[in-house]
Amino acid sequence: MDSCGVFPIAFCLHMAAGSGLKGWEHPKGSGIKISEILNLNKGAAYGGSYLVVVPAKLTGTVRKRKQFKSKELAEDWAERQQLGQKQ
């Protein structure tokens, strides 16, 4: 069994925490978080992507999560989510 064994995603993401993957709030002050993540399959990494998390306090119902291939797409969606909350 590989090092990511029983809980591959949780364990590998935990191990990646010290690997230099970044996380930030975008737009600043919005509460929307963007994180770099590793794309994993059976313990092997297949590149990276960006996860955007919009908290429930902004949506009014449940947390929204969406994954993107590029930083630009992730930041654009986060900005549109913030604008949607203000309308």
mmCIF file as gemmi writes it, N, C-alpha and C atoms, coordinates in Angstrom:
data_model
loop_
_atom_site.group_PDB
_atom_site.id
_atom_site.type_symbol
_atom_site.label_atom_id
_atom_site.label_alt_id
_atom_site.label_comp_id
_atom_site.label_asym_id
_atom_site.label_entity_id
_atom_site.label_seq_id
_atom_site.pdbx_PDB_ins_code
_atom_site.Cartn_x
_atom_site.Cartn_y
_atom_site.Cartn_z
_atom_site.occupancy
_atom_site.B_iso_or_equiv
_atom_site.pdbx_formal_charge
_atom_site.auth_seq_id
_atom_site.auth_asym_id
_atom_site.pdbx_PDB_model_num
ATOM 1 N N . MET Axp A 1 ? 0.852 -1.188 0 1 0 ? 1 A 1
ATOM 2 C CA . MET Axp A 1 ? 0 0 0 1 0 ? 1 A 1
ATOM 3 C C . MET Axp A 1 ? 0.887 1.237 0 1 0 ? 1 A 1
ATOM 4 N N . ASP Axp A 2 ? 0.497 2.246 -0.763 1 0 ? 2 A 1
ATOM 5 C CA . ASP Axp A 2 ? 1.304 3.463 -0.84 1 0 ? 2 A 1
ATOM 6 C C . ASP Axp A 2 ? 1.162 4.297 0.429 1 0 ? 2 A 1
ATOM 7 N N . SER Axp A 3 ? 1.939 5.363 0.538 1 0 ? 3 A 1
ATOM 8 C CA . SER Axp A 3 ? 1.97 6.17 1.752 1 0 ? 3 A 1
ATOM 9 C C . SER Axp A 3 ? 0.662 6.884 2.032 1 0 ? 3 A 1
ATOM 10 N N . CYS Axp A 4 ? -0.198 7.018 1.021 1 0 ? 4 A 1
ATOM 11 C CA . CYS Axp A 4 ? -1.469 7.704 1.228 1 0 ? 4 A 1
ATOM 12 C C . CYS Axp A 4 ? -2.593 6.726 1.539 1 0 ? 4 A 1
ATOM 13 N N . GLY Axp A 5 ? -2.33 5.439 1.55 1 0 ? 5 A 1
ATOM 14 C CA . GLY Axp A 5 ? -3.19 4.352 1.982 1 0 ? 5 A 1
ATOM 15 C C . GLY Axp A 5 ? -4.671 4.568 2.083 1 0 ? 5 A 1
ATOM 16 N N . VAL Axp A 6 ? -5.2 4.482 3.298 1 0 ? 6 A 1
ATOM 17 C CA . VAL Axp A 6 ? -6.628 4.438 3.543 1 0 ? 6 A 1
ATOM 18 C C . VAL Axp A 6 ? -7.33 5.754 3.241 1 0 ? 6 A 1
ATOM 19 N N . PHE Axp A 7 ? -6.76 6.869 3.618 1 0 ? 7 A 1
ATOM 20 C CA . PHE Axp A 7 ? -7.36 8.173 3.402 1 0 ? 7 A 1
ATOM 21 C C . PHE Axp A 7 ? -6.469 9 2.484 1 0 ? 7 A 1
ATOM 22 N N . PRO Axp A 8 ? -6.434 8.68 1.192 1 0 ? 8 A 1
ATOM 23 C CA . PRO Axp A 8 ? -5.453 9.329 0.321 1 0 ? 8 A 1
ATOM 24 C C . PRO Axp A 8 ? -5.568 10.839 0.245 1 0 ? 8 A 1
ATOM 25 N N . ILE Axp A 9 ? -6.749 11.362 0.071 1 0 ? 9 A 1
ATOM 26 C CA . ILE Axp A 9 ? -6.863 12.807 -0.108 1 0 ? 9 A 1
ATOM 27 C C . ILE Axp A 9 ? -6.568 13.538 1.189 1 0 ? 9 A 1
ATOM 28 N N . ALA Axp A 10 ? -7.216 13.127 2.287 1 0 ? 10 A 1
ATOM 29 C CA . ALA Axp A 10 ? -7.017 13.814 3.564 1 0 ? 10 A 1
ATOM 30 C C . ALA Axp A 10 ? -5.56 13.745 4.002 1 0 ? 10 A 1
ATOM 31 N N . PHE Axp A 11 ? -4.962 12.573 3.914 1 0 ? 11 A 1
ATOM 32 C CA . PHE Axp A 11 ? -3.579 12.409 4.357 1 0 ? 11 A 1
ATOM 33 C C . PHE Axp A 11 ? -2.624 13.203 3.476 1 0 ? 11 A 1
ATOM 34 N N . CYS Axp A 12 ? -2.785 13.098 2.164 1 0 ? 12 A 1
ATOM 35 C CA . CYS Axp A 12 ? -1.858 13.775 1.258 1 0 ? 12 A 1
ATOM 36 C C . CYS Axp A 12 ? -2.007 15.286 1.322 1 0 ? 12 A 1
ATOM 37 N N . LEU Axp A 13 ? -3.245 15.777 1.485 1 0 ? 13 A 1
ATOM 38 C CA . LEU Axp A 13 ? -3.41 17.22 1.622 1 0 ? 13 A 1
ATOM 39 C C . LEU Axp A 13 ? -2.793 17.695 2.926 1 0 ? 13 A 1
ATOM 40 N N . HIS Axp A 14 ? -2.91 16.872 3.991 1 0 ? 14 A 1
ATOM 41 C CA . HIS Axp A 14 ? -2.278 17.22 5.256 1 0 ? 14 A 1
ATOM 42 C C . HIS Axp A 14 ? -0.763 17.281 5.08 1 0 ? 14 A 1
ATOM 43 N N . MET Axp A 15 ? -0.204 16.314 4.383 1 0 ? 15 A 1
ATOM 44 C CA . MET Axp A 15 ? 1.237 16.282 4.158 1 0 ? 15 A 1
ATOM 45 C C . MET Axp A 15 ? 1.671 17.446 3.26 1 0 ? 15 A 1
ATOM 46 N N . ALA Axp A 16 ? 0.783 17.879 2.35 1 0 ? 16 A 1
ATOM 47 C CA . ALA Axp A 16 ? 1.118 18.969 1.445 1 0 ? 16 A 1
ATOM 48 C C . ALA Axp A 16 ? 1.087 20.323 2.144 1 0 ? 16 A 1
ATOM 49 N N . ALA Axp A 17 ? 0.526 20.37 3.349 1 0 ? 17 A 1
ATOM 50 C CA . ALA Axp A 17 ? 0.404 21.643 4.06 1 0 ? 17 A 1
ATOM 51 C C . ALA Axp A 17 ? 1.755 22.326 4.226 1 0 ? 17 A 1
ATOM 52 N N . GLY Axp A 18 ? 2.807 21.564 4.403 1 0 ? 18 A 1
ATOM 53 C CA . GLY Axp A 18 ? 4.133 22.141 4.563 1 0 ? 18 A 1
ATOM 54 C C . GLY Axp A 18 ? 4.92 22.188 3.269 1 0 ? 18 A 1
ATOM 55 N N . SER Axp A 19 ? 4.255 21.943 2.147 1 0 ? 19 A 1
ATOM 56 C CA . SER Axp A 19 ? 4.969 21.843 0.877 1 0 ? 19 A 1
ATOM 57 C C . SER Axp A 19 ? 5.041 23.152 0.108 1 0 ? 19 A 1
ATOM 58 N N . GLY Axp A 20 ? 4.545 24.244 0.686 1 0 ? 20 A 1
ATOM 59 C CA . GLY Axp A 20 ? 4.614 25.518 0 1 0 ? 20 A 1
ATOM 60 C C . GLY Axp A 20 ? 3.364 25.862 -0.781 1 0 ? 20 A 1
ATOM 61 N N . LEU Axp A 21 ? 2.3 25.049 -0.682 1 0 ? 21 A 1
ATOM 62 C CA . LEU Axp A 21 ? 1.054 25.394 -1.349 1 0 ? 21 A 1
ATOM 63 C C . LEU Axp A 21 ? 0.476 26.638 -0.682 1 0 ? 21 A 1
ATOM 64 N N . LYS Axp A 22 ? -0.065 27.531 -1.491 1 0 ? 22 A 1
ATOM 65 C CA . LYS Axp A 22 ? -0.513 28.831 -0.982 1 0 ? 22 A 1
ATOM 66 C C . LYS Axp A 22 ? -2.025 28.88 -0.805 1 0 ? 22 A 1
ATOM 67 N N . GLY Axp A 23 ? -2.454 29.773 0.067 1 0 ? 23 A 1
ATOM 68 C CA . GLY Axp A 23 ? -3.86 30.076 0.249 1 0 ? 23 A 1
ATOM 69 C C . GLY Axp A 23 ? -3.997 31.562 0.506 1 0 ? 23 A 1
ATOM 70 N N . TRP Axp A 24 ? -5.057 32.185 0.001 1 0 ? 24 A 1
ATOM 71 C CA . TRP Axp A 24 ? -5.252 33.607 0.201 1 0 ? 24 A 1
ATOM 72 C C . TRP Axp A 24 ? -6.742 33.941 0.102 1 0 ? 24 A 1
ATOM 73 N N . GLU Axp A 25 ? -7.072 35.15 0.555 1 0 ? 25 A 1
ATOM 74 C CA . GLU Axp A 25 ? -8.435 35.65 0.475 1 0 ? 25 A 1
ATOM 75 C C . GLU Axp A 25 ? -8.53 36.552 -0.751 1 0 ? 25 A 1
ATOM 76 N N . HIS Axp A 26 ? -9.559 36.309 -1.572 1 0 ? 26 A 1
ATOM 77 C CA . HIS Axp A 26 ? -9.727 37.123 -2.785 1 0 ? 26 A 1
ATOM 78 C C . HIS Axp A 26 ? -11.203 37.308 -3.066 1 0 ? 26 A 1
ATOM 79 N N . PRO Axp A 27 ? -11.678 38.487 -3.299 1 0 ? 27 A 1
ATOM 80 C CA . PRO Axp A 27 ? -11.034 39.771 -3.057 1 0 ? 27 A 1
ATOM 81 C C . PRO Axp A 27 ? -10.752 39.984 -1.571 1 0 ? 27 A 1
ATOM 82 N N . LYS Axp A 28 ? -9.763 40.779 -1.29 1 0 ? 28 A 1
ATOM 83 C CA . LYS Axp A 28 ? -9.374 41.02 0.108 1 0 ? 28 A 1
ATOM 84 C C . LYS Axp A 28 ? -10.564 41.535 0.908 1 0 ? 28 A 1
ATOM 85 N N . GLY Axp A 29 ? -10.737 40.985 2.106 1 0 ? 29 A 1
ATOM 86 C CA . GLY Axp A 29 ? -11.82 41.388 2.989 1 0 ? 29 A 1
ATOM 87 C C . GLY Axp A 29 ? -13.163 40.736 2.684 1 0 ? 29 A 1
ATOM 88 N N . SER Axp A 30 ? -13.227 39.879 1.659 1 0 ? 30 A 1
ATOM 89 C CA . SER Axp A 30 ? -14.503 39.277 1.254 1 0 ? 30 A 1
ATOM 90 C C . SER Axp A 30 ? -14.867 38.037 2.059 1 0 ? 30 A 1
ATOM 91 N N . GLY Axp A 31 ? -13.866 37.362 2.626 1 0 ? 31 A 1
ATOM 92 C CA . GLY Axp A 31 ? -14.119 36.093 3.297 1 0 ? 31 A 1
ATOM 93 C C . GLY Axp A 31 ? -14.021 34.904 2.359 1 0 ? 31 A 1
ATOM 94 N N . ILE Axp A 32 ? -13.861 35.139 1.06 1 0 ? 32 A 1
ATOM 95 C CA . ILE Axp A 32 ? -13.738 34.068 0.07 1 0 ? 32 A 1
ATOM 96 C C . ILE Axp A 32 ? -12.282 33.63 0.023 1 0 ? 32 A 1
ATOM 97 N N . LYS Axp A 33 ? -12.047 32.33 0.196 1 0 ? 33 A 1
ATOM 98 C CA . LYS Axp A 33 ? -10.684 31.789 0.244 1 0 ? 33 A 1
ATOM 99 C C . LYS Axp A 33 ? -10.373 31.014 -1.03 1 0 ? 33 A 1
ATOM 100 N N . ILE Axp A 34 ? -9.156 31.187 -1.52 1 0 ? 34 A 1
ATOM 101 C CA . ILE Axp A 34 ? -8.637 30.421 -2.65 1 0 ? 34 A 1
ATOM 102 C C . ILE Axp A 34 ? -7.403 29.683 -2.169 1 0 ? 34 A 1
ATOM 103 N N . SER Axp A 35 ? -7.321 28.385 -2.483 1 0 ? 35 A 1
ATOM 104 C CA . SER Axp A 35 ? -6.181 27.569 -2.072 1 0 ? 35 A 1
ATOM 105 C C . SER Axp A 35 ? -5.641 26.786 -3.25 1 0 ? 35 A 1
ATOM 106 N N . GLU Axp A 36 ? -4.322 26.684 -3.321 1 0 ? 36 A 1
ATOM 107 C CA . GLU Axp A 36 ? -3.695 25.781 -4.286 1 0 ? 36 A 1
ATOM 108 C C . GLU Axp A 36 ? -3.86 24.371 -3.73 1 0 ? 36 A 1
ATOM 109 N N . ILE Axp A 37 ? -4.206 23.423 -4.585 1 0 ? 37 A 1
ATOM 110 C CA . ILE Axp A 37 ? -4.345 22.045 -4.133 1 0 ? 37 A 1
ATOM 111 C C . ILE Axp A 37 ? -3.653 21.109 -5.126 1 0 ? 37 A 1
ATOM 112 N N . LEU Axp A 38 ? -3.299 19.934 -4.634 1 0 ? 38 A 1
ATOM 113 C CA . LEU Axp A 38 ? -2.717 18.91 -5.482 1 0 ? 38 A 1
ATOM 114 C C . LEU Axp A 38 ? -3.825 18.019 -6.015 1 0 ? 38 A 1
ATOM 115 N N . ASN Axp A 39 ? -3.779 17.688 -7.302 1 0 ? 39 A 1
ATOM 116 C CA . ASN Axp A 39 ? -4.72 16.738 -7.878 1 0 ? 39 A 1
ATOM 117 C C . ASN Axp A 39 ? -4.112 15.355 -7.703 1 0 ? 39 A 1
ATOM 118 N N . LEU Axp A 40 ? -4.796 14.508 -6.934 1 0 ? 40 A 1
ATOM 119 C CA . LEU Axp A 40 ? -4.261 13.198 -6.586 1 0 ? 40 A 1
ATOM 120 C C . LEU Axp A 40 ? -5.137 12.077 -7.109 1 0 ? 40 A 1
ATOM 121 N N . ASN Axp A 41 ? -4.491 10.95 -7.46 1 0 ? 41 A 1
ATOM 122 C CA . ASN Axp A 41 ? -5.199 9.73 -7.84 1 0 ? 41 A 1
ATOM 123 C C . ASN Axp A 41 ? -4.37 8.554 -7.36 1 0 ? 41 A 1
ATOM 124 N N . LYS Axp A 42 ? -4.918 7.791 -6.422 1 0 ? 42 A 1
ATOM 125 C CA . LYS Axp A 42 ? -4.229 6.629 -5.85 1 0 ? 42 A 1
ATOM 126 C C . LYS Axp A 42 ? -2.857 7.002 -5.3 1 0 ? 42 A 1
ATOM 127 N N . GLY Axp A 43 ? -2.779 8.163 -4.68 1 0 ? 43 A 1
ATOM 128 C CA . GLY Axp A 43 ? -1.546 8.592 -4.045 1 0 ? 43 A 1
ATOM 129 C C . GLY Axp A 43 ? -0.559 9.302 -4.937 1 0 ? 43 A 1
ATOM 130 N N . ALA Axp A 44 ? -0.829 9.344 -6.237 1 0 ? 44 A 1
ATOM 131 C CA . ALA Axp A 44 ? 0.086 10.018 -7.158 1 0 ? 44 A 1
ATOM 132 C C . ALA Axp A 44 ? -0.461 11.404 -7.493 1 0 ? 44 A 1
ATOM 133 N N . ALA Axp A 45 ? 0.412 12.4 -7.523 1 0 ? 45 A 1
ATOM 134 C CA . ALA Axp A 45 ? 0.016 13.766 -7.837 1 0 ? 45 A 1
ATOM 135 C C . ALA Axp A 45 ? 0.032 13.964 -9.35 1 0 ? 45 A 1
ATOM 136 N N . TYR Axp A 46 ? -1.039 14.573 -9.873 1 0 ? 46 A 1
ATOM 137 C CA . TYR Axp A 46 ? -1.163 14.842 -11.3 1 0 ? 46 A 1
ATOM 138 C C . TYR Axp A 46 ? -1.343 16.331 -11.535 1 0 ? 46 A 1
ATOM 139 N N . GLY Axp A 47 ? -0.451 17.133 -11.024 1 0 ? 47 A 1
ATOM 140 C CA . GLY Axp A 47 ? -0.537 18.567 -11.203 1 0 ? 47 A 1
ATOM 141 C C . GLY Axp A 47 ? -1.316 19.228 -10.08 1 0 ? 47 A 1
ATOM 142 N N . GLY Axp A 48 ? -1.685 20.468 -10.296 1 0 ? 48 A 1
ATOM 143 C CA . GLY Axp A 48 ? -2.38 21.213 -9.272 1 0 ? 48 A 1
ATOM 144 C C . GLY Axp A 48 ? -3.547 21.986 -9.835 1 0 ? 48 A 1
ATOM 145 N N . SER Axp A 49 ? -4.353 22.507 -8.936 1 0 ? 49 A 1
ATOM 146 C CA . SER Axp A 49 ? -5.466 23.356 -9.319 1 0 ? 49 A 1
ATOM 147 C C . SER Axp A 49 ? -5.776 24.297 -8.16 1 0 ? 49 A 1
ATOM 148 N N . TYR Axp A 50 ? -6.858 25.051 -8.287 1 0 ? 50 A 1
ATOM 149 C CA . TYR Axp A 50 ? -7.209 26.056 -7.294 1 0 ? 50 A 1
ATOM 150 C C . TYR Axp A 50 ? -8.631 25.805 -6.805 1 0 ? 50 A 1
ATOM 151 N N . LEU Axp A 51 ? -8.8 25.813 -5.496 1 0 ? 51 A 1
ATOM 152 C CA . LEU Axp A 51 ? -10.102 25.595 -4.88 1 0 ? 51 A 1
ATOM 153 C C . LEU Axp A 51 ? -10.59 26.907 -4.283 1 0 ? 51 A 1
ATOM 154 N N . VAL Axp A 52 ? -11.795 27.321 -4.694 1 0 ? 52 A 1
ATOM 155 C CA . VAL Axp A 52 ? -12.415 28.533 -4.165 1 0 ? 52 A 1
ATOM 156 C C . VAL Axp A 52 ? -13.509 28.101 -3.186 1 0 ? 52 A 1
ATOM 157 N N . VAL Axp A 53 ? -13.497 28.682 -1.987 1 0 ? 53 A 1
ATOM 158 C CA . VAL Axp A 53 ? -14.512 28.385 -0.978 1 0 ? 53 A 1
ATOM 159 C C . VAL Axp A 53 ? -15.201 29.685 -0.576 1 0 ? 53 A 1
ATOM 160 N N . VAL Axp A 54 ? -16.524 29.717 -0.817 1 0 ? 54 A 1
ATOM 161 C CA . VAL Axp A 54 ? -17.351 30.857 -0.41 1 0 ? 54 A 1
ATOM 162 C C . VAL Axp A 54 ? -18.089 30.418 0.849 1 0 ? 54 A 1
ATOM 163 N N . PRO Axp A 55 ? -17.848 31.075 1.988 1 0 ? 55 A 1
ATOM 164 C CA . PRO Axp A 55 ? -18.455 30.63 3.24 1 0 ? 55 A 1
ATOM 165 C C . PRO Axp A 55 ? -19.974 30.828 3.27 1 0 ? 55 A 1
ATOM 166 N N . ALA Axp A 56 ? -20.639 30.031 4.104 1 0 ? 56 A 1
ATOM 167 C CA . ALA Axp A 56 ? -22.093 30.08 4.23 1 0 ? 56 A 1
ATOM 168 C C . ALA Axp A 56 ? -22.58 31.454 4.673 1 0 ? 56 A 1
ATOM 169 N N . LYS Axp A 57 ? -21.78 32.156 5.455 1 0 ? 57 A 1
ATOM 170 C CA . LYS Axp A 57 ? -22.222 33.482 5.916 1 0 ? 57 A 1
ATOM 171 C C . LYS Axp A 57 ? -22.365 34.457 4.753 1 0 ? 57 A 1
ATOM 172 N N . LEU Axp A 58 ? -21.678 34.201 3.637 1 0 ? 58 A 1
ATOM 173 C CA . LEU Axp A 58 ? -21.826 35.058 2.457 1 0 ? 58 A 1
ATOM 174 C C . LEU Axp A 58 ? -22.95 34.6 1.543 1 0 ? 58 A 1
ATOM 175 N N . THR Axp A 59 ? -23.156 33.282 1.44 1 0 ? 59 A 1
ATOM 176 C CA . THR Axp A 59 ? -24.193 32.768 0.542 1 0 ? 59 A 1
ATOM 177 C C . THR Axp A 59 ? -25.568 32.848 1.174 1 0 ? 59 A 1
ATOM 178 N N . GLY Axp A 60 ? -25.624 32.84 2.498 1 0 ? 60 A 1
ATOM 179 C CA . GLY Axp A 60 ? -26.908 32.859 3.186 1 0 ? 60 A 1
ATOM 180 C C . GLY Axp A 60 ? -27.494 31.478 3.39 1 0 ? 60 A 1
ATOM 181 N N . THR Axp A 61 ? -26.885 30.458 2.782 1 0 ? 61 A 1
ATOM 182 C CA . THR Axp A 61 ? -27.381 29.084 2.956 1 0 ? 61 A 1
ATOM 183 C C . THR Axp A 61 ? -26.228 28.145 3.297 1 0 ? 61 A 1
ATOM 184 N N . VAL Axp A 62 ? -25.581 27.621 2.283 1 0 ? 62 A 1
ATOM 185 C CA . VAL Axp A 62 ? -24.496 26.658 2.492 1 0 ? 62 A 1
ATOM 186 C C . VAL Axp A 62 ? -23.209 27.165 1.856 1 0 ? 62 A 1
ATOM 187 N N . ARG Axp A 63 ? -22.104 26.573 2.284 1 0 ? 63 A 1
ATOM 188 C CA . ARG Axp A 63 ? -20.797 26.908 1.716 1 0 ? 63 A 1
ATOM 189 C C . ARG Axp A 63 ? -20.754 26.46 0.255 1 0 ? 63 A 1
ATOM 190 N N . LYS Axp A 64 ? -20.139 27.256 -0.617 1 0 ? 64 A 1
ATOM 191 C CA . LYS Axp A 64 ? -19.915 26.893 -2.017 1 0 ? 64 A 1
ATOM 192 C C . LYS Axp A 64 ? -18.444 26.579 -2.199 1 0 ? 64 A 1
ATOM 193 N N . ARG Axp A 65 ? -18.159 25.502 -2.941 1 0 ? 65 A 1
ATOM 194 C CA . ARG Axp A 65 ? -16.783 25.119 -3.269 1 0 ? 65 A 1
ATOM 195 C C . ARG Axp A 65 ? -16.722 24.857 -4.764 1 0 ? 65 A 1
ATOM 196 N N . LYS Axp A 66 ? -15.689 25.38 -5.412 1 0 ? 66 A 1
ATOM 197 C CA . LYS Axp A 66 ? -15.514 25.135 -6.838 1 0 ? 66 A 1
ATOM 198 C C . LYS Axp A 66 ? -14.031 25.091 -7.152 1 0 ? 66 A 1
ATOM 199 N N . GLN Axp A 67 ? -13.645 24.174 -8.039 1 0 ? 67 A 1
ATOM 200 C CA . GLN Axp A 67 ? -12.244 23.951 -8.374 1 0 ? 67 A 1
ATOM 201 C C . GLN Axp A 67 ? -11.965 24.413 -9.801 1 0 ? 67 A 1
ATOM 202 N N . PHE Axp A 68 ? -10.787 25.048 -9.998 1 0 ? 68 A 1
ATOM 203 C CA . PHE Axp A 68 ? -10.408 25.598 -11.298 1 0 ? 68 A 1
ATOM 204 C C . PHE Axp A 68 ? -8.989 25.187 -11.664 1 0 ? 68 A 1
ATOM 205 N N . LYS Axp A 69 ? -8.722 25.135 -12.972 1 0 ? 69 A 1
ATOM 206 C CA . LYS Axp A 69 ? -7.39 24.784 -13.46 1 0 ? 69 A 1
ATOM 207 C C . LYS Axp A 69 ? -6.402 25.937 -13.341 1 0 ? 69 A 1
ATOM 208 N N . SER Axp A 70 ? -6.893 27.177 -13.397 1 0 ? 70 A 1
ATOM 209 C CA . SER Axp A 70 ? -5.971 28.314 -13.357 1 0 ? 70 A 1
ATOM 210 C C . SER Axp A 70 ? -6.328 29.292 -12.25 1 0 ? 70 A 1
ATOM 211 N N . LYS Axp A 71 ? -5.326 30.021 -11.798 1 0 ? 71 A 1
ATOM 212 C CA . LYS Axp A 71 ? -5.497 31.041 -10.766 1 0 ? 71 A 1
ATOM 213 C C . LYS Axp A 71 ? -6.425 32.147 -11.257 1 0 ? 71 A 1
ATOM 214 N N . GLU Axp A 72 ? -6.276 32.528 -12.526 1 0 ? 72 A 1
ATOM 215 C CA . GLU Axp A 72 ? -7.083 33.608 -13.091 1 0 ? 72 A 1
ATOM 216 C C . GLU Axp A 72 ? -8.568 33.251 -13.087 1 0 ? 72 A 1
ATOM 217 N N . LEU Axp A 73 ? -8.904 32.02 -13.492 1 0 ? 73 A 1
ATOM 218 C CA . LEU Axp A 73 ? -10.3 31.589 -13.49 1 0 ? 73 A 1
ATOM 219 C C . LEU Axp A 73 ? -10.864 31.549 -12.071 1 0 ? 73 A 1
ATOM 220 N N . ALA Axp A 74 ? -10.058 31.085 -11.128 1 0 ? 74 A 1
ATOM 221 C CA . ALA Axp A 74 ? -10.494 31.008 -9.73 1 0 ? 74 A 1
ATOM 222 C C . ALA Axp A 74 ? -10.771 32.401 -9.173 1 0 ? 74 A 1
ATOM 223 N N . GLU Axp A 75 ? -9.873 33.337 -9.416 1 0 ? 75 A 1
ATOM 224 C CA . GLU Axp A 75 ? -10.05 34.698 -8.905 1 0 ? 75 A 1
ATOM 225 C C . GLU Axp A 75 ? -11.231 35.392 -9.578 1 0 ? 75 A 1
ATOM 226 N N . ASP Axp A 76 ? -11.438 35.156 -10.863 1 0 ? 76 A 1
ATOM 227 C CA . ASP Axp A 76 ? -12.564 35.749 -11.574 1 0 ? 76 A 1
ATOM 228 C C . ASP Axp A 76 ? -13.886 35.247 -10.985 1 0 ? 76 A 1
ATOM 229 N N . TRP Axp A 77 ? -13.996 33.94 -10.748 1 0 ? 77 A 1
ATOM 230 C CA . TRP Axp A 77 ? -15.222 33.381 -10.172 1 0 ? 77 A 1
ATOM 231 C C . TRP Axp A 77 ? -15.457 33.913 -8.764 1 0 ? 77 A 1
ATOM 232 N N . ALA Axp A 78 ? -14.394 34.036 -7.98 1 0 ? 78 A 1
ATOM 233 C CA . ALA Axp A 78 ? -14.518 34.573 -6.62 1 0 ? 78 A 1
ATOM 234 C C . ALA Axp A 78 ? -15.049 36.008 -6.646 1 0 ? 78 A 1
ATOM 235 N N . GLU Axp A 79 ? -14.547 36.81 -7.571 1 0 ? 79 A 1
ATOM 236 C CA . GLU Axp A 79 ? -15.012 38.194 -7.696 1 0 ? 79 A 1
ATOM 237 C C . GLU Axp A 79 ? -16.489 38.236 -8.082 1 0 ? 79 A 1
ATOM 238 N N . ARG Axp A 80 ? -16.893 37.363 -9.021 1 0 ? 80 A 1
ATOM 239 C CA . ARG Axp A 80 ? -18.293 37.335 -9.433 1 0 ? 80 A 1
ATOM 240 C C . ARG Axp A 80 ? -19.198 36.855 -8.3 1 0 ? 80 A 1
ATOM 241 N N . GLN Axp A 81 ? -18.708 35.948 -7.462 1 0 ? 81 A 1
ATOM 242 C CA . GLN Axp A 81 ? -19.494 35.492 -6.311 1 0 ? 81 A 1
ATOM 243 C C . GLN Axp A 81 ? -19.692 36.635 -5.317 1 0 ? 81 A 1
ATOM 244 N N . GLN Axp A 82 ? -18.66 37.419 -5.099 1 0 ? 82 A 1
ATOM 245 C CA . GLN Axp A 82 ? -18.789 38.544 -4.18 1 0 ? 82 A 1
ATOM 246 C C . GLN Axp A 82 ? -19.784 39.562 -4.722 1 0 ? 82 A 1
ATOM 247 N N . LEU Axp A 83 ? -19.729 39.865 -6.009 1 0 ? 83 A 1
ATOM 248 C CA . LEU Axp A 83 ? -20.675 40.818 -6.61 1 0 ? 83 A 1
ATOM 249 C C . LEU Axp A 83 ? -22.093 40.304 -6.51 1 0 ? 83 A 1
ATOM 250 N N . GLY Axp A 84 ? -22.277 39.011 -6.7 1 0 ? 84 A 1
ATOM 251 C CA . GLY Axp A 84 ? -23.601 38.407 -6.596 1 0 ? 84 A 1
ATOM 252 C C . GLY Axp A 84 ? -24.191 38.524 -5.214 1 0 ? 84 A 1
ATOM 253 N N . GLN Axp A 85 ? -23.345 38.504 -4.187 1 0 ? 85 A 1
ATOM 254 C CA . GLN Axp A 85 ? -23.81 38.602 -2.821 1 0 ? 85 A 1
ATOM 255 C C . GLN Axp A 85 ? -24.265 40.007 -2.48 1 0 ? 85 A 1
ATOM 256 N N . LYS Axp A 86 ? -23.742 41.013 -3.194 1 0 ? 86 A 1
ATOM 257 C CA . LYS Axp A 86 ? -24.076 42.41 -2.905 1 0 ? 86 A 1
ATOM 258 C C . LYS Axp A 86 ? -25.365 42.861 -3.577 1 0 ? 86 A 1
ATOM 259 N N . GLN Axp A 87 ? -25.854 42.095 -4.554 1 0 ? 87 A 1
ATOM 260 C CA . GLN Axp A 87 ? -27.048 42.507 -5.295 1 0 ? 87 A 1
ATOM 261 C C . GLN Axp A 87 ? -28.311 42.117 -4.571 1 0 ? 87 A 1
